């Protein structure tokens, strides 16, 4: 089968690989129909994720059709159309019982990280009963790919951890796909202000179409002043970091209001300064999280009822044999205006 393989920092290739086989009785083999590229894949290619070793097939998002199942799988059968969760959950360990599926002792974020992932023609999905979701009749597969990772990530790590509430003020630093997913799902809670901050005017225009009440281009270095002017000098109740570099996290520290919450989503590969000298007396909460996908069933229902349209995030489409071109398009979003790319096998 064809598969996109990580070969070490800065290196990747489309290769022929053996089709995966059932290893454990709880496994399923899924024939991928559509997948995508995540910002986390770019972090892997930068060398920011040491758990992902060279030789790994990348990808942790996608939809497909069940081809074979292990003897212990009871919820799915060959021929079922399924959504693949980016998190594999055994459902039995201490962390799974706390609904912290991302910390499952034998699962978590392993697809495209410590085991082969979804940017291939087939994938082995561990713990199929608790890590796959049936695709509702008539649902759009492209929209569903957005529910593998970025919608639950933006919602859980940004909106829920950020304690977004009716009438509050929110700043989202980073108008990439994850930041825009947080923007879409923050509106479930009717905040009074959602301010989007980014360097890219195109993405800020998209953010306005998606519901941002104000946008700030941070290129001029006057972001803090501009935000304080928008908020009457107070700052925001929730600051969501959706990039994963030191300067954006430190910006969140500067714009948070007393009593506010900084919710980190970004994957950080280098040290970030925590300025307690200015935060120690401001009643600030800082949260970190890897998505647990506990919100996926709810998000599926909002999709079915047309309360949210994740297809808005899709800008480009490619075939699997064009995946190297897809990576170039996604990695150079400032020039290509890419948000999410769909890769069809």
Buried (B, 14 or more C-beta within 10 A) or exposed (E): BBBBBBEEEEEBEBBEBEBBEBEBEBBBBBBBBBBBBBBBBBBBBEEBBEEBEEEBBBBBBBBBBBBBBBEEBEBBEEEBBBBBBBBBBBBEBEBBEEEBBBBBEBBBBBBBBBBBBBBBBBBBBBBBBBBBBBBBEEBBBBBBBBBBBBBBBBBBBBBBBBBBEEEBBBBBBBBBBBBBBBBBBBBBBEBEBBBBBBBBEBBBBBBEEBBBBBBBBBEEEEBBEBBBEBBEEBBBBBBBBBBBBBEBBBBBBBBBBEEBBBBBBBBBBEEBEEEEEEBEEBEBBBBEBBBBBBBBEEBBEBBEEEEBBBBBBBBBBBEBEBBEEBBEBBBEBEEBBBBBBBBBB
